[in-house]
Amino acid sequence: MSQTLAAGAASSDRSSRTLLAGAIGNVLEWYDFALYGYFAPVIGRAFFPSDDHTASLLAAFGVFAAAYMMRPLGSVIFGHIGDRYTRKRALTISVVAMALATFVIGLLPTHAAIGVMAPVLLIAMRLLQGISIGGEFATSIVFLVERAAPGRRGFAGSWSCFGASSGILLGSAAGTLVSGMLDADAISSWGWRLPFLSGILLGGAALYLRMHLAEDDPAPAARVTRLPVVEAFATEWGAIIRSFAINVGFGVSFYMVFIYLATYLQQTDALPAYKALEINTVSMIGMLALVPCVGMLSDRFGRKRVLTAALVGLVVLSWPLFRLLDSGVLSSIAVGQIGLALLVAGYSGTVPALMVEMFPARVRCTAVSLSYNLALGILGGTTPLVAIYLIQRSSNDMAPAYYLAAACAISLVAVLGLKDRTGQPLR
């Protein structure tokens, strides 16, 4: 009896370490991406000075989008490593690259100090981060779901999004702390650097956990003569297109709600930065509480049903919730953002396992990474830039709501035609 209990405890401990190791890299990677979004106005003035504040902001978010454009390249590189060698190797390399780039950004001199080399170096670090995150998130999804029992894949996969959301929450909290403790001049001069430099601590913790993971089996693609990316497009192109379409709404909704809205509230409602970040933090906490629960619901009721419900909610409620955000009333603004965050939780808790179940093992890392990163690179990372452009072009503060609803409608069509593989053996 005691041996059985000891074996169960050991198994539970290994499972917990696996979940933590799979999720912590996402904490680091999304912590940095969140920080960049939150401090975009300050970074814009420091590295892209201009008499036109909107031009500086557009340049800063343009670099944000450029990093996302590198994600497909990262998916090819790290998908190849994960499919041809092991998932663990891909995860270890990606987190080291991200930690180093984040730390260097915190040390970069500004345009006032070294001129045009400042934005060049910033762009180089952001591109390296884009390549890294192109491999990290999707490979961690595959790693977590493959190691889970069939009836717990949704729950296990949800922890990748839990880690990503925790990183954004941590970035939001760091932004709130800096904005609340320092005045505007101190933040512009040196305060914005502190959270970036602190990222090296997360990187060290992530590397330690991953170096001590049990080795996974040699990847199935080691027995395939063609490159994983070639094999994926040759045999799974239809599933890749569908997965891309499913992630269109995910990318736009996630970055609309948790990256862009902090800037939107400052510009449209004239909220102080710290207040906008406080609302963002509260909405993220609500999302975090729901994501693992949604993963378990998808295990019980099926990925397709849960994701369909979330998408219908986003299509129908985007405009009413944005009306609350545009009201100028603090309580209404909070309700609007929290409402959007809870709907995005329905997406985040379901999509990871759903994607893994769509593809066979021999190209799983590559196919999941490509479909996910192409969608987020083309549409997710450009969401803040598109939202700013739409408002400026149309003079309508509700324009981002229409964009969000349209993106989620595309994903809804893709989900409705999907064969649900919840609980079935992985391909």
N, C-alpha and C positions, 0 to 999 in steps of 0.2 A: 504493500500500500504506500509506504513511505517512498519507495523507489518510483512508483507511478506519479506521486505528487511532485517529486523532485524533477522528474522528466518533464512534467507539464509546466513547472515553473521555468525550467531552462528553455523550453520551447517558447514560452510567452516572452521571456527576456530577449531571445534572439529575434522574435517578431517585432518587439518594440524597438530594438536597435536598428533593424532593417528599415522600419518606417521612419525613424529619426534620420538615419543616414541618407535615405532617399529624399527626404523633404528638406534637409538643412541647406543643401546647395541652392535650392530655390529661394530660401530665405535671403541668402546673400545676394543672389542675382536680381531679385525683384526689389530688395532694399535699395540697391543702387539706382535702378531704373526709376523707382518712386522718388528718390531724392532729387534726381535730375529734373523730373517733371515738376516737383514742388518748388525748386529753386530756379526754375527756368527764367523768370524775369531778372533775377540777380545775375545768373550766368550769362544771359543775353547782353546785359550792360557791361559785364567784365570782359567778355571775349569777343563780342560783336557790337562795339559802341556805335551809336547812331543818334541823330537828333530826333528821329522818329522812333518812339518807344515800341510801336507795333512792329516795325521792321526788325528791331533787336529781338523781340519775342519770337517772331517768325523764324529768324535765323537760328535761335536756340532750339526751337522745336523742330527745325529742319534737320539739325544734327541728331536730335532724338529719333527722327524718322529714318535718317541715314543708317543709324545703328541697326534698326529693324530690317533694313534692306539687306544687311549682311547675314541675317538669320538663315536664309535658305542655304548660303554657303556653309554656315556652321552645321546645318542639318546634314549636308552631304559628307562633311569631314567626320563629324562625330557619329553619324549614322553608320558610316563605313567602319569606324573603329568598333562600335557596339555590335554590328552584325557580323563582321569578319573576325573579330577577336573576342572581347568580353564586354558586357555592360559596365562592369566595375571600372575597367580601364578608361572608358569614355567619360564616365562620371568624375573620376579623379583628375584627369587632365583639364576638363572644362572648369572645375571650381578653382583650380590654381590660376588659370588665365584670368578669370573674372576678379579674383581677389587682388591680384597685382595691378590690373587696370584701374580698379576702383581706388586703390591707395594712391596711385600716380596722379589721378585726377585731382585729389586733394592737395597735391604738391605743386600743380602747374602754375607758373606765373601768368599774369593776365596780359591783355593786349597793351595796356599802358606800360608794362615792363619790357616786353620783348616784341611788340608789334605783331605782324601777321603770323609769326611762328606760334603764337598762343592758340589761336583757333585751329591751326594745323595739328598741333599736338593733341588738343582736345578731341578733334575729329578722329585722330588715329586711335586714341584710347577707347572712344565710343565704338569704333568699328571692331576693335578687338573684343569688346564686351558683347557686341552683336553676334560675332562668330561663336563666342563661348555660350551665350544663352540659347543660340540656335541648336546646340547639342544637349545642354543641361536639362531643360524642362521635359522634352519629349523622351529622352533616354531614361530619366528618373521615373516617368510614367510607366514605361515598359518594364523597368526593373521592379517596381512595386507590384504591378498587376501580375506579372509572370510568377512571382514568388508567393502570391496569395492563393488561398483555397478558392475553388470555383464560386462558392456562395458568398465570398467576401471581397471579390475583385472591385466592386464599386467603392466599398469602404476604403480598401487599400489605395486605390488610385486617387481617391479624393484627397489624400494627404499630400500629394504633389501640389495641388491647388491650395491646400491649407498652408503649405510652406511658402508658396508664392504670395498668398494673401498676408501671411504673417510678416513677410519681408516688406510688403507695402505698408502694413500697419506699423512696423518698426520704423520705416522711413518717415511715415506721417508723424509718429510720436517724436522722432528726432527733430523733424522740421518744426513741430509745435514747441518743443523745448527751446530750440535755438531762437525761434521768432518771439517767444514769450520772455526770454531772459536777456536778449540783446536788442539794442536799438537798431534802426535801419542802417545807419552808417557802419556800425560794427559788423552787421551781417554782410553787407556789401564788401567790406574790406577783408575780413578774415573768417567771420563766423560760419559762412556757408561751407567752409572746408572741413570743419570738425567732424560732421557725420560721415563724410567720405573717408577720412583717415581712420575712423573707428571701424570701418568695414574689414580691415585686416584681421580683427579679432574673430569675426564670423568665419572668415576664410580659413583661419588656422583650425578652428573647431571642426569645420566641415571636412577638411583634409584628414584630420586625425580619425574621425569616424569612418571615413571611406577607406582609408588605408587598412583598417582593422576588420573590414567586411570579409566574410567567407568568399572565396573565389567562386564565381559562377562557372557553369559548364562552357566549354568552347562553343562559340556561336554557330548556329546551323549554316550560316553563309560561308563558313570556312570550307564547306563541301560543295559550294557553287562556284563554277568557273568564272561566270560574269561578275563584274563589279556590282555590289548591292544596289547602287542607284540605277544601273542599267536593268538589272533584274526586276527591280520594283516597277519601273515604268513599262517594261515589256509584259509583265504578268498581272499587275495590279493597278493599271492606270485608271480604270473606272472607279475603284474604291478610293484612290487618291483624290480624284475630282470630287467625289461625294464628301470625303472627309474635309477637303478644302472648303466646300460650301457650308458645311456644318460649323466650321470655325470662323466663318466670316462674322456672324453675329457675336460669337464669343470675343473675338478680338476687338471689335468696335465697342461692344457694351463694357468690357472690362476696362479699357483705356479711357472711354468716355467718363465712366463713373469714378474711377479711382486715380486717374492721372490728370485728366483735363479739368474736371469740375472744380478742383481747388483754384485753378486760374480763372475759370468762368465766374465763380462767386466773387472773386476779388474785382474783376473787371465789370461785371454786369450789375451786381448788387452792392458794389463798393464795400464789401466786407473786409475787415483787417485780415492779414495773412494768417495770424494765429487762430482767428475764429473759424476761417474756412478749413484750416487743417484740423481743428477740433471736431468739426462736423464730419470730416472725412474719417477721422479716427473712430468715432462712434459707429459710423456706418460699416466700417471694416470689421469692428468687433462683432456686430450683428451678423455679418456674412461668415466670419470665422466659426461662430457658434453653429451655423446651419450646414456648412459644407460637409463635414463627416456624416451628419444626419441624412443629408440628401444622398450621399454615397450609399448608405445603408438602405434608404428607400428604393434606390435604383436596383439594389440586389433583391429586394422583396417584390417590387412591382414591375421591374423592367426599365432599362435605360430609356427606351423610346417613349414610354408614357410620361416619365418624369421630365425629360427634356422637352417634349412637346408642350407640356403645361407651362414650363418656364418661358419658352419662346412665345407662346400665345400671350402671356402676361406682358412681355417686353414690347411686343407689337402693339397691343391695345393700350397699354398704360404709359408708354413713353411720353406722349404729348401731355396728359394730365399731370404727370409727375414733374415734367419740366416747367409747367405753369407754376407749380409750387416753388420750384427753384428760382423762378424769375419774379416772384412776388415781392421780394424785398423784406418779407417778414421772417424773422429768424426761426420761429417755430415751424413755419410752413416749409422753409428751406430745408430744415433738418428732416422733416417727414418725407420730402421729395427725394433727398439723397438716400435715406435709409430704405425707402421703398424700392428704389432702383437697385441698391446693394443686395437686398434680399432676393430679388428676381435673378440677379447675376449668380447668386449662390446656387440656384437651381441648375444653372449651366455648369458651374465649376465642379460641383459634386458628381456630375454625371459623365461629362465628356471624356475624362481620362480613360476609364475602363472601356467605354464605348469605342474609342479609337483603337485601343490595343486589340479588342476582339474582332476588329474588321480585317486584320492583316495576318498572314502566315509568319511563323517565327523567322524564316530565313531572310526576310527583308523588313521585319517589323520595326526596328529602330529607324531605318531609312525612310520607310513609307509614312510612319507616324510623324517623324520630324519634318519631312518635306511638306506634307499636307498642312500640318499645323503652322509651320513657320512661314510658308508662302502666304497663308491667309493673314497671319499676324504681321508679317513684314510689309505686305502690300496695303492692307486695310487697317490693322490694329495700330501699328506704330505711327501711321499717318493720321490717325483720328484727331489728335489735338490740332494738327496743322489744318486739316480739312474743316474742323469746327470753327477755328478762328477765321478762315477764309470765307466760309459760308455766312457767318454773321456780318463780316465786313462787306461782303458782296451784296447781301440781301437786306442789310440793315434790320434784320429780324433776329431777335435773341432766341427765338424758338427753333431756328434752323437746325441745330444739332439734334433736336428731338426727331425731326423727320428723317434725318440720316440714320439715327439709331434704329428707328422702326423699320426702315427699308432694309437695313443689313440683317436684322433678325427675321424678317419675312423671307429672305433668301435662304437662311438656314432652316427655317421651318419647313419649306418645301423639300429640302434635302432630307430632313429627318423623317418626314411622312413617307418617303419612299424607301426607307431603310429596313432591312431585315434585322430584327432584334435577336442578338445572340447571348443575352443574359443567361448565365449559368451553364452554358454549353461548353464543351471542351475547346480550348484555344486551338486555332488552326495550326 
